[in-house]
């Protein structure tokens, strides 16, 4: 920090809480009073089709119960880590059924989206 910034910081620290709040309000700061404008949440259309599941999601859906049964003391985060490492180590022939499911889901979602847009 520069000497000027140190001086300003020391002056600010000596102020009372009310004086700090008043100064922050003048400067547009948030603590103690000045309200930040709230973000407007986007409204999701309930009729809009959801995104298609990926091959990895189909794999985790099939595999999760077996991993949890083998390791009942494992937390959800660790289960996902293990399944992720298993997925990365799988070759293309092992992933093929999940890839087919993923392509089918993508095609189904595209049809649903086209119908939604009309």
N, C-alpha and C positions, 0 to 999 in steps of 0.2 A: 504494500500500500504506500501511496505517496504521503508526504507530510500533510498536505491539504485534506486528504481523505481521513487521516488519523485525527486531525483537529475536528472535523465534522463529526466523526464517530464519537469522540469524547464528549462533545457538546450534546449530542443526541442521547448518550447514556446518562447524562446529568439531568435530563428533563424528567418531569413527572409523567405518570402513565397518561393522564389527560392531555398533556402537552404533546406527547408522542403520538397519540391517536389523532389529535387535531392536525399535526404536521403531516402524518401519513395520509390523512384524508385530503389535504391540500395537494400533496404530491401524487395522489392517485394510488397509494399503497393499499394493501388489503388488511393487515392486522388491525383489529380494534374498531372497525367501522365501515370503511369503504367496501361496498359489496361488489363482488365480481359478477358480471353478467353470467347467468346460468346457460349452459349449453342446451340447445334445443335437441331433444332426442328424436331421431328419425322414426317415423311410424312405419312399421313393416306391414306390408299387405299380407293378411293371413291366407289369402288364396294363392299367393305366389309359390311355385314349387321350390322345394329345398334343393340345395346342390347335391350332385350325385356323390355317392360314397366312393372312396378310392380303393384300389386293391389292398392297400395296407389296412384300411379300416375293416374290410371283410376278413382279413387275416386275424386281426386282433379280436374281432367278434367271435371267430371260431376258436381261437387259442386261449383266450383269457381264463376261461373256467379251468382248463387243464393246468395252466401255470399256477393259478391260485390253489388248486387242489394239491399240487406237488409242493408248494411253498406257502402254507397257511399263515406263517408269521411275517411274510413279505408285505410291505405297504404298497399302495396303489402306484406310487411313483416308481418303486423298484420293479414292480410287475411290468410297467410300461417300458422301462429301460431294458429289461430282459427281452421282452418281445421285439423291441426295436433292434437290439443286437442280433436276435435270431433272424429277423426279416432281412437285415443287411447281409447276413452270411448265407442266405438261401440262394440257390442258383435259379436260372430262368425256368427250368422244368418244374421246380417246386412252387414257383410263383405263378405258373401258368393258369391254374384254376381260378386264382384270385384276380388275375389280369382279365380273364374272360368275364368274371362277375362284374368287374369294374367297367369294362366296355359296355356290357349290357345295361348297367345302371346309368352310364353316361348317355346312351342312346335313348333310354326310357325318359331320362330327365330332359333331354333335348326335345322330344315329342311333347312332353307336358309343358315345357316352356313355350314352344310354338303355339300350342293351344291356348295358353294363358295370354299371350301377346295379342291374339286375334280378338 
